[in-house]
Amino acid sequence: MRVECVSLLACMVAACVLVGIAVCDEPVFIKRYYSVPEVIALVGGEPLKREDFIARLICDHGDEVLRSMITLMLIEQEAKRRGVSITDKDVLGRFNELFEALERGDVERLTRAGLPASVTPMMLWAEAKKCLLLERMLRGEIRIDEADIRKRWYSPHVQRRYNPPPMYEVREIGVYTAEEANAIWNELMRAQKARRDLTKVFSELAAKHSKLPTGRLMGSRGYLSLDEFPQEYRLILQTAKAGEIFPPMQVLIDGVSYWVILWVRDIKKLPKVSYEEAKPEIEAELLTEQLALRSREFIRSLWERALKEGKIKVIAEPLKESFERGLLGELAGAKRK
């Protein structure tokens, strides 16, 4: 059965877990949203009434919002039954950074937290409350031991994150014939011997002669790790030093034969992080993942139990039909699985 999506939960916890954030005042938007006047707007002096506005919202978005609100109520009721409670200040203290990002329109920050660009303060508030209640109820059920952390530590993507390989800023000029490549090589050597600005000379030669796509980018591929270069490049770069220029060599790139001159303009060796330093962050990630998985199962069980016990009854006719139709479709889908 589909229940209210908790994908935001994982991202929000990942963005804020174990982080202390200063608490701001209680949210003004909560009071503002609950004090909607009887007349929403005036159009040519004619009133757009609150009841008409609400009726339109119910028809257009009612089913989705209803599911979200029921999910939050089920979670709140279960939390109360377990003796778990949170305050508005708890929510703001944990997720204040995201509320501030929303207020200043920082879409990039919200997107990194897994929130849609269209998120509203009320949507974020509901997700934040849901997240915090679920975490407090379920945290005790999750055990992350040393073996779990070490297993994640030795996974390739984590090793790459904490022990990044050197990054090479390589510039290249690729032409189709050895004669043209040797002519360019000789010009570079003369420029180097004359102590000319090699960056300028190489850029001009790349723009004028290189048949590779990087020609219009001063011959630069940007900073890349060794395994992101063609195989022939890697053999040279493994022992290269920053500043070295290598004579023409014949390589095959995307099925095309080139004579290429490489200049290893810079090599960045990034700092490495030890296991002990990375351990708290890895543990928090594992906790986040397990909380997200456990939360999905938990919310599903709350819905199934509430439906079985007849605790969810939609009274409003415009919502009742679509709500029940949606549940029937999900139940049928669950049986097929």
Order of alpha helices (4+ residues) and beta strands (2+ residues): alpha-alpha-beta-beta-alpha-alpha-alpha-alpha-alpha-alpha-beta-alpha-alpha-beta-alpha-beta-beta-alpha-alpha
